C-alpha cells in the first residue's frame, strides 16, 4: 500500500485513500446466470432442486424471479416448453446432472419437435473427470447426448462467458423455427468469482432475437395465382400460426379470401370454431375434396396423413401452398407447388397486400357443400353429447365440458389421453387463440400437469385440464405442485379403469390385463391429500356442476369422472397406428 500512497497527491482526502483501499466488489457464476436471464426479460424458472443447482434456485427466488419447483424434471421441462409457446420467450427448465438432465431432455426433445422455444439448463460433472471417465458424481457427457435432440447445445466453462452463452441460447431458441436449446453448466462454474463490474459488462441483452423473415415477392405472387385458380380452396391452420400471434392477420386472410379453414388442434380458437368459414366439423370432406390447400404453420406429417392417401382423395388431386419459416420443410412428403418461406406474420401481410381490393371469394357451391356437411355432422353428434346417464361415456362427459368452455372462453384447456384426447379435439369448440394445449406433434402422454402449471403461471387464467386415466398417471404426482402454489387448475380425470377400456383380461388368468388399472380408483382423493378439492361424479350434470364450482373458486381441484369401463376404442380414433397380430394363436 505504501507504493500506492506515494502516487496520491498530498491533497487527497482520507476518504479517497479509504476508497482506494476498499476491497473489490465481486460476483460469481450463480449471480451472473440470474442477472443474464433477468436482463433478457426472463422472470420464471421451472425445475427440480438438487446438486449442483440448489443454491441457484434459492438465489433466483431471492432476486425476485419466480421459481416453480416440480416433483420430476420431465414435467418441469414440459412446463418450460409450453411457457415458450404461450409467451414467445424461451421457457427455462433447471435440472440437476445426469438422471435429472435426462429427465429434462425428454421435454427438450419434445419442445424441439413441436417448435416450442425452451432452454434446458443443467448442472454437470467436471470436464477433467468426465473426459477421463474417472467416475465423478453423476458423471455423464451431457453436451454430447443433448446435441442430436435439440436446435443447439452449449457448455460454459468460465464465468465471464455466461452472458454470451445465455444470449446465444435465447437467440437459438426463438430465431427461425423455434425449438429447444441445451446449456451445460459444470458445478465449478457456479462458484467462480470475478470482478462485479467486469461481470456486469460481460452480460448481453439480446436485440431482435427473432427478426422478421420477409418472403420473396415471386413466391407470394405464385401463391396468389394458385388461390385465384382454385375451385375448392382450403386453409389449414397449424400451431405455428397460433405461436406467431398474428391473430388479426389470420382472421383477415380467412375473411378477405372467403376460404374455408380447418384448424389443427392447437390452432383451434385462432378464429372461433363456430365461425361460418370453419370447416373443422367437416374436416374429412374438406381435406378429401379440396383442390388447392394453403398450409399456414402446419406440417404435412402423420397428423395430416403426410398429404397422401385416402384422407386427401384421388392421387394428384391437390396443389399445396405452404407458409413456413423453415425452407427444408417444403416438399417433405409431397410437392409444394407454391412454397412461401418466411415468418407467418410477414407472409400473411404480403399475401393480403397482393390480394388487394375486390378479391373474388371462394365459390359459393364449395362453401355450401362444407356448410351442409358441417351442420349434418353437428346434428348427428348432438344427441350423444346431451345424454345424462350413468355411467357416462366419453361423448356425454365431453358434452358437459363443451358447455363449460363455451361459457368460459377465456379459460385454458389442457388435454391428453387416447379417446379423451381424440374425441375432445372434435367435440369441444374453442373461441380464443392459444387456449387449447395438447400433446402436439409426437402425440405423447405426460404433458398434462406441466402444461397446466405453466398455463396458470404464465397467463393467470383458470385452467381446465382434461385427462384420460392413463395419461394422468404419467404426471399425477404434480397435483402436489399445483396445490403447493395454489394454482387455479381444475383437473378432470376420465376414469374408465384402463387404457382405451377397462374390460380387458389376462388370458392366463394370472394377472390383470396389460391395459387395465385398479377398478373404480378414486383419483380425487390424491388432490384432497395435498389440501386441494376432490370430487367424484357419475353423470354429465354432476360433472358440469363440479367443474363450474372449481372454476368459480379458483382452488386446485381434481374431479374423478366415472366413465363406463367398456367405453373407448383401441388407440382412440387412430387405430391404424397400433399394429396388431394377424395370427391368433401359435401352431
Helices and strands as residue ranges (DSSP letters): H 2-6, H 14-21, E 26-28, H 29-39, E 44-47, H 54-62, E 66-69, H 73-87, E 91-95, H 99-114, E 118-124, H 127-131, H 142-147, E 152-156, G 159-161, H 162-174, E 180-186, H 187-190, E 193-195, H 196-202, H 217-228, E 233-237, H 239-243, H 247-257, E 261-263, G 265-267, G 280-282, H 283-289, E 292-296, G 302-307, G 310-312, E 319-324, G 327-329, E 336-341, H 344-355, H 364-386, H 394-407, E 412-416, H 419-427, E 436-437, H 448-459, E 463-468, H 469-475, G 476-478, H 479-484, E 489-495, H 524-529, E 533-537, H 540-553, E 557-562, G 575-577
